[in-house]
Structures are given as C-alpha cells and as structure tokens.
Amino acid sequence: MMEGFRPFPGMTEWKEVYEADELFPVFANRLLSPKRPEWEAYLTWSGFDPADPPDPLAILAVTEGRRQTDSYEVFPCPVPDEEGRYSLRFFSHGIRWLPEETMNRIEALQPGEPLGMMLDQSNEHDPQAVALRTHGKQEYWFIGYAPRYLARDLRTLSVQCPRETVELSVARVNPRAPAQQRLLCQVRTCWPSEFRPCAGEEYQPMVELPELAGQG
C-alpha cells in the first residue's frame, strides 16, 4: 500500500495489512464502469470477451488501472502458465509520443505478427528499458516500450532462455482506442528453474506479509 492511499474508510496506516472480500475503492475506481457505453470496447481492446467478462483483477492486470489523475499502475507478478512458461499480455507504452507515420505503421500490424525487443541501455530515463520494434528483414519501426515493471524480467529471460523460445507478437491493434490501449502485445518464453519474477528491490512489499514470512 502506497503512502497517501486511503483505499477504505478507517484505513489510515499505510504500513498495515488490510483485507476485504471485495476490491478496495482505490482499485475498483480504476476499472471502467460496466454502465459506460464503451464498456464492451474496453474489454475487447484488452483481449477479453465482452460476453464473458473476466475477474476484475484480470482486467486490472492488463489495463494497469491507469488514470489521468495520477501515475500509479496496477500489475501482477507473473506466474508460470499451464505449460510452465512465462506468458502474459501488455500494452505498449509511450505510443502517444510517436510520429504519425509510426502510428500508421502500428495500425497496419496484424494479430500474431512477430515483434522484436531491444535492450535500450542508453535510455536516460530508464537504463533497464526494453524497446519494442517491428520484425522485418528490410525495415524496423520503433513502436514503444515494454512496461517498466516488466523490463527487468524481460532482460533476464532474454539472456537465460534460448532465443528460439522467446516469442513476442501482436495480440491486438485498436485504432480507435486511447493511445495507452492502442497496441496489445503478447510475450511467451521459457521459465528457467532458477528464475524469480519481480525479484528486484523495487518490488518488495513495504511490510512483511504473514504468509510470505520465511519464503524466498
């Protein structure tokens, strides 16, 4: 829980652990209301079936619960999929700053089209940044960045996993969506036995949770 958050009446200590049977308002308010006319499009942009809406946490895991009024993001710590692989979807970041010709190229991308990753070590704002690009023999288009919270994992896996197992592709292109939901990507790769996601210091909880005590 972040300092300054007051997700529920009576919750005044940001280093305490609070539990509830439903989403705290600070998270629930980051979901689009099903009463909004763009609700079905919102789910479709994120790769969900509007006829069978997923759990709210699954929606937050993809949309990141981003709002215009703050810079907080909600994201899951990855777990192995049914095949024991690292697999998740994410929206490309930084698209709003790209030139029009690049936006046109993004809109021409097709679901399943392979993409590439570049380790942007010269990035002045984030030396861990992972840039995304189109995959082609004659031309490469820079099409944004992987979310910062995934960068460390993707860098580690790009080294520990055989190159042929690292699969990055287009999941969806949403031309009419806001920039932050324009390009949905899918990454799949191996999950090495020694790999631990969200292992950096910046991911550690502010308080030690009872169920995590003594675990690595």
ZINOR-V180574 format. One record per pair of residues at least 12 apart in sequence whose ideal C-beta (glycine too) atoms are under 10 Angstrom apart, sorted by the first residue. I is the first residue (numbers start at 1). J is the second residue. If there is no record, write none. Layout:
I_J ; I_J
//
This chain:
1_13 ; 1_14 ; 1_15 ; 1_16 ; 1_17 ; 1_18 ; 1_24 ; 1_26 ; 1_205 ; 1_206 ; 1_207 ; 2_14 ; 2_26 ; 2_70 ; 2_72 ; 2_206 ; 3_15 ; 3_206 ; 4_70 ; 4_72 ; 5_24 ; 5_26 ; 5_27 ; 5_72 ; 6_24 ; 6_25 ; 6_26 ; 7_20 ; 7_23 ; 7_24 ; 7_25 ; 7_26 ; 7_27 ; 7_28 ; 7_29 ; 8_20 ; 8_22 ; 8_23 ; 8_24 ; 8_25 ; 8_26 ; 9_25 ; 11_24 ; 11_25 ; 11_26 ; 13_207 ; 14_206 ; 14_207 ; 15_205 ; 15_206 ; 15_207 ; 16_206 ; 16_207 ; 17_205 ; 17_206 ; 17_207 ; 17_208 ; 17_209 ; 17_210 ; 22_56 ; 23_56 ; 23_57 ; 23_60 ; 26_65 ; 26_72 ; 26_74 ; 27_56 ; 27_57 ; 27_60 ; 27_65 ; 27_72 ; 27_74 ; 28_56 ; 28_60 ; 28_65 ; 29_65 ; 29_67 ; 29_69 ; 30_56 ; 30_59 ; 30_60 ; 30_63 ; 30_64 ; 30_65 ; 30_66 ; 30_67 ; 30_70 ; 30_72 ; 30_73 ; 30_74 ; 31_56 ; 31_57 ; 31_59 ; 31_60 ; 31_63 ; 31_65 ; 31_74 ; 32_59 ; 32_63 ; 34_50 ; 34_53 ; 38_176 ; 38_177 ; 38_178 ; 39_53 ; 40_53 ; 41_174 ; 41_176 ; 41_177 ; 41_181 ; 42_59 ; 42_63 ; 42_174 ; 42_177 ; 42_178 ; 42_181 ; 43_59 ; 43_62 ; 43_63 ; 44_172 ; 44_174 ; 44_177 ; 45_62 ; 45_63 ; 45_91 ; 45_172 ; 45_173 ; 45_174 ; 45_176 ; 45_177 ; 45_178 ; 45_180 ; 45_181 ; 45_182 ; 45_184 ; 46_58 ; 46_59 ; 46_61 ; 46_62 ; 46_63 ; 46_89 ; 46_91 ; 46_171 ; 46_172 ; 46_174 ; 46_177 ; 46_181 ; 46_184 ; 47_62 ; 47_89 ; 47_111 ; 47_171 ; 47_172 ; 47_174 ; 47_184 ; 47_186 ; 48_62 ; 48_63 ; 57_74 ; 57_76 ; 58_76 ; 59_74 ; 60_73 ; 60_74 ; 60_75 ; 60_76 ; 61_74 ; 61_75 ; 61_76 ; 61_78 ; 61_88 ; 61_89 ; 61_90 ; 62_74 ; 62_75 ; 62_76 ; 62_88 ; 62_89 ; 62_90 ; 62_91 ; 62_171 ; 62_181 ; 62_184 ; 63_75 ; 63_91 ; 63_180 ; 63_181 ; 64_90 ; 64_91 ; 64_93 ; 64_147 ; 64_149 ; 64_180 ; 64_181 ; 66_91 ; 66_93 ; 66_178 ; 66_180 ; 66_181 ; 68_178 ; 73_93 ; 73_147 ; 73_148 ; 73_149 ; 74_149 ; 75_88 ; 75_90 ; 75_147 ; 75_148 ; 75_149 ; 75_150 ; 75_198 ; 75_203 ; 76_88 ; 76_149 ; 76_197 ; 76_198 ; 77_149 ; 77_153 ; 77_196 ; 77_197 ; 77_198 ; 77_199 ; 77_203 ; 78_150 ; 78_153 ; 78_187 ; 78_191 ; 78_195 ; 78_197 ; 78_198 ; 79_191 ; 79_197 ; 80_190 ; 80_191 ; 80_195 ; 80_197 ; 81_188 ; 81_191 ; 83_188 ; 83_190 ; 83_191 ; 84_190 ; 84_191 ; 84_193 ; 85_161 ; 85_165 ; 85_167 ; 85_187 ; 85_188 ; 85_189 ; 85_190 ; 85_191 ; 86_153 ; 86_154 ; 86_156 ; 86_157 ; 86_161 ; 86_165 ; 86_166 ; 86_187 ; 86_188 ; 86_189 ; 86_190 ; 86_191 ; 86_192 ; 86_195 ; 86_197 ; 87_167 ; 87_186 ; 87_187 ; 87_188 ; 87_189 ; 87_191 ; 88_150 ; 88_153 ; 88_185 ; 88_186 ; 88_187 ; 88_188 ; 88_197 ; 89_171 ; 89_172 ; 89_184 ; 89_185 ; 89_186 ; 89_187 ; 90_132 ; 90_146 ; 90_147 ; 90_149 ; 90_150 ; 90_154 ; 90_171 ; 90_183 ; 90_184 ; 90_185 ; 90_186 ; 90_187 ; 91_144 ; 91_146 ; 91_147 ; 91_171 ; 91_172 ; 91_174 ; 91_177 ; 91_178 ; 91_179 ; 91_180 ; 91_181 ; 91_182 ; 91_183 ; 91_184 ; 91_185 ; 92_106 ; 92_115 ; 92_131 ; 92_132 ; 92_143 ; 92_144 ; 92_145 ; 92_146 ; 92_147 ; 92_170 ; 92_179 ; 92_180 ; 92_181 ; 92_182 ; 92_183 ; 92_184 ; 92_185 ; 93_129 ; 93_132 ; 93_144 ; 93_145 ; 93_146 ; 93_147 ; 93_148 ; 93_150 ; 93_179 ; 93_180 ; 93_183 ; 94_129 ; 94_131 ; 94_132 ; 94_142 ; 94_143 ; 94_144 ; 94_145 ; 94_146 ; 94_147 ; 94_179 ; 94_180 ; 95_132 ; 95_143 ; 95_144 ; 95_145 ; 95_178 ; 95_179 ; 95_180 ; 95_181 ; 95_182 ; 95_183 ; 96_144 ; 96_178 ; 96_179 ; 96_180 ; 96_182 ; 97_144 ; 97_179 ; 98_141 ; 98_142 ; 98_143 ; 98_144 ; 98_179 ; 98_182 ; 101_141 ; 102_134 ; 102_141 ; 102_142 ; 102_143 ; 102_144 ; 103_143 ; 103_175 ; 103_179 ; 103_182 ; 103_183 ; 104_141 ; 104_175 ; 105_134 ; 105_139 ; 105_141 ; 105_142 ; 105_143 ; 106_134 ; 106_141 ; 106_143 ; 106_144 ; 106_170 ; 106_173 ; 106_174 ; 106_175 ; 106_182 ; 106_183 ; 107_173 ; 107_174 ; 107_175 ; 107_176 ; 107_182 ; 107_183 ; 108_134 ; 108_141 ; 108_173 ; 108_175 ; 109_134 ; 109_141 ; 109_143 ; 109_169 ; 109_170 ; 109_172 ; 109_173 ; 109_183 ; 109_185 ; 110_169 ; 110_170 ; 110_173 ; 111_169 ; 111_170 ; 111_171 ; 111_172 ; 111_173 ; 111_184 ; 111_186 ; 112_169 ; 112_170 ; 112_171 ; 112_186 ; 113_134 ; 113_135 ; 113_136 ; 113_169 ; 113_170 ; 113_171 ; 113_173 ; 114_134 ; 114_135 ; 114_136 ; 114_167 ; 114_168 ; 114_169 ; 114_170 ; 115_132 ; 115_133 ; 115_134 ; 115_135 ; 115_141 ; 115_143 ; 115_144 ; 115_167 ; 115_168 ; 115_169 ; 115_170 ; 115_183 ; 115_185 ; 115_186 ; 115_187 ; 116_131 ; 116_132 ; 116_133 ; 116_134 ; 116_135 ; 116_136 ; 116_140 ; 116_143 ; 116_166 ; 116_168 ; 117_130 ; 117_131 ; 117_132 ; 117_133 ; 117_135 ; 117_145 ; 117_146 ; 117_151 ; 117_154 ; 117_155 ; 117_157 ; 117_158 ; 117_166 ; 117_168 ; 117_185 ; 117_187 ; 118_130 ; 118_131 ; 118_132 ; 118_133 ; 118_140 ; 118_142 ; 118_145 ; 119_131 ; 119_151 ; 119_154 ; 119_155 ; 119_158 ; 119_159 ; 120_132 ; 120_142 ; 120_145 ; 120_146 ; 120_151 ; 121_155 ; 123_145 ; 123_151 ; 125_148 ; 126_145 ; 126_148 ; 126_151 ; 127_151 ; 128_146 ; 128_148 ; 128_150 ; 128_151 ; 128_152 ; 128_154 ; 128_155 ; 128_200 ; 129_145 ; 129_146 ; 129_148 ; 129_151 ; 129_155 ; 130_145 ; 130_146 ; 130_147 ; 130_148 ; 130_150 ; 130_151 ; 130_152 ; 130_153 ; 130_154 ; 130_155 ; 130_158 ; 130_168 ; 131_143 ; 131_144 ; 131_145 ; 131_146 ; 131_151 ; 132_144 ; 132_145 ; 132_146 ; 132_168 ; 132_183 ; 132_185 ; 133_168 ; 134_170 ; 135_168 ; 135_169 ; 135_170 ; 143_170 ; 143_182 ; 143_183 ; 143_185 ; 144_179 ; 144_182 ; 144_183 ; 144_185 ; 146_168 ; 146_185 ; 146_187 ; 147_185 ; 148_202 ; 149_198 ; 149_200 ; 149_202 ; 149_203 ; 150_187 ; 150_197 ; 150_198 ; 151_200 ; 152_197 ; 152_198 ; 152_199 ; 152_200 ; 152_202 ; 152_203 ; 153_187 ; 153_189 ; 153_195 ; 153_196 ; 153_197 ; 153_198 ; 153_199 ; 153_200 ; 153_203 ; 154_166 ; 154_168 ; 154_187 ; 154_189 ; 156_192 ; 156_195 ; 156_196 ; 156_197 ; 156_199 ; 156_200 ; 157_187 ; 157_189 ; 157_190 ; 157_191 ; 157_192 ; 157_195 ; 157_197 ; 158_189 ; 159_192 ; 160_189 ; 160_190 ; 160_191 ; 160_192 ; 160_193 ; 160_194 ; 160_195 ; 161_189 ; 161_190 ; 161_191 ; 161_192 ; 161_195 ; 162_189 ; 162_190 ; 163_189 ; 164_189 ; 164_190 ; 165_188 ; 165_189 ; 165_190 ; 165_191 ; 166_187 ; 166_188 ; 166_189 ; 166_190 ; 167_186 ; 167_187 ; 167_188 ; 167_189 ; 168_185 ; 168_186 ; 168_187 ; 168_188 ; 168_189 ; 169_185 ; 169_186 ; 169_187 ; 169_188 ; 170_183 ; 170_184 ; 170_185 ; 170_186 ; 171_183 ; 171_184 ; 171_185 ; 171_186 ; 171_187 ; 172_184 ; 172_185 ; 172_186 ; 196_216 ; 199_216
//
